[in-house]
Amino acid sequence: MARAVKKSWDTGLIDIGHDCYAYIQSGGLNVSNAGLIVGPDSCLVIDTLYVKPMTQAFQRSIAKVTKKPVGQIVCTHHHADHTLGLNYFPRHIPIIAHRYMRERMIETGLDLAHYRRVNPEHARHLRGLKQHLPTQTYDGAMVLYLGKRRVELHNLGHTHSKGDTMVYLPKEKILYSGDFCFNFVTPATFDAHIGNWIKQARLVLKTFPLKTVVPGHGPVSDRRVLEDMADYLSLVQRGARKQFKAGTPAKRAAKEIKLGVYADWMKPDRVEQAVMKLYNEFRGKADKGISLDAAKGG
Ligand SMILES: [Zn+2]
């Protein structure tokens, strides 16, 4: 049973306990979240947001809760709304990500003109920026220790993107999911493998004890955000399969799918990119992307 839809939330740093924080942003396209874990000597930052005013507001919030320096940055995936903020952190800080995330960054490059087109309101901040690649990569899973605290990095194959990392704190039962979870925002799927994403979301629900989930977009939640993600993606997958078998073109198929309560999530028209991706998956071409301009962001 899907939850009642929340239409708005505030921007700011939220204390989720155990010296862990979620930095949540409200708003539209390319407005993402980040995380902060305070360790005994230094902090771990999870994702760095998009344009300078966003990243600097996050950094000012960090300075209000700790004097400890940022010691490491984990990137959950390569999308610009999570990684362009790396431009505003000192270069000596290690950047940790999955191997495929680094590869995808190199493969996709950085088309700032595209981001100026889709976010004209931020155009002056989308000039002269560089791609800062991860300095440390892992395969499968990796464990970091902040003092005695265990911080697990998990990659579950191709889900929201090829090279997603979820940051999981097993003792605290906190999950920083990156864009594996969108909360009350329709997921961006232009880089996704939706079939695998649904399977892995169900697996996480079964195998990860969860108290708090910090999604990549939208407010802080708990395991129910994962249930909704799996249900939304399954609903679209079922609808798309039916239309695919009937030979309906993808764009028209997207209009035929009844989204129910999910039509109230932000950006419901993203169902179109999901159907386009699913058609590729049904044709056995899951790796085939759709154009960045069709996708716009996320
Ligand atoms: Zn993303």
Boltz pocket constraint, residues with backbone or C-beta under 6 A from the ligand:
constraints:
  - pocket:
      binder: B
      contacts: [[A, 77], [A, 79], [A, 160], [A, 179], [A, 188], [A, 298]]
      max_distance: 6.0
